[in-house]
Structures are given as C-alpha cells and as structure tokens.
Amino acid sequence: MELILIWILNAVALLVVAYILPGITVASFGSALIAALVLGLLNALVKPVLIVLTLPITVVTLGLFLLVLNALVFWFAGSILKGFQVNGFWWAVIGAIVYSIVSGLLSNLIPS
C-alpha cells in the first residue's frame, strides 16, 4: 500500500515539475503515473550501473557528476515516453533537481 502511495506522490511531483518548468511537459495524470514508474525503474536498475561506470569522473568532480547522471536518466525517460517530454539537457538538469526536491517533500507527508 505504501509503495502505491509513493508512486502516486511521485506522479504528482512530476506534474508539479511540468507545471513549474516550461521545458517539461506531461500530457495527463496517466502519463505522469507511467513516467513516475519508468523513472523509478531506471533509477533502480540503470542508475547504479552508470554510477559504477562513471566512478572516476564522480570522484574527480567531488560528486557533482551525479547531477549529470540524474539529468541523463530524467532526459532518457522523457525521450522514450510519449506523454512525458523534456526539451533539452538543461531542462533535464533543472527538472531532475526540482523533481527530487518536490518528491522528497511529498514523501515526508507519509507517516512512517
């Protein structure tokens, strides 16, 4: 039950990001649900592999390259889904940061 609630809150966070940033569009709440699911799967499956592969760059940049990885995963999700669109790399960077902040704030609403 808690996992479904987190999924819905992440979809709401994605809608908030699309409302705030003009370079990110979400067609509907259903598209936001699918995009939140795909983002979650990419963050769970693909991102750890990317972190290991780019570990030297991450160490040299003192961890700032992780922002680039977050943006690339966000941008990739926008490029493979029909109802979720990211209009460029810099919109992906800003969108990934805002999405992380908003979803973190919304997940704090769930009692542990």
Steps between C-alpha positions, in 0.01 A plus 500: 500500500781739590676430169188596303467821701864590431445427130196732491689773688788474253251541215361809673857629541553450128184699426626779730832506314318520167285783635801698628745446212399588144758263347336190648155382396276224630188421299277364777495342844517157337813605314644628827431163664677316219790747503537469877508121465760515223711751696487274803605196296781691330624631834491151648650305209701723269630774727710273729678362193566852374632604842750213500610569142550873564657468844834659401326807355278520808801492731685766300197730501437435870161346429363775277490260205211326676287802404587429137403134544167600655438735209591236242262246656224766516566602138506136384163436664364805319632375169351149517152590625227657290317707763813626679738734319820676605615768254874482555785415729484814713126458551581144608753629754257751647210253479694224677593738783146633541354148472732376774407788729124476442484120527712515816265755654193298401645173631551667837120523523475122531509390863764237569 
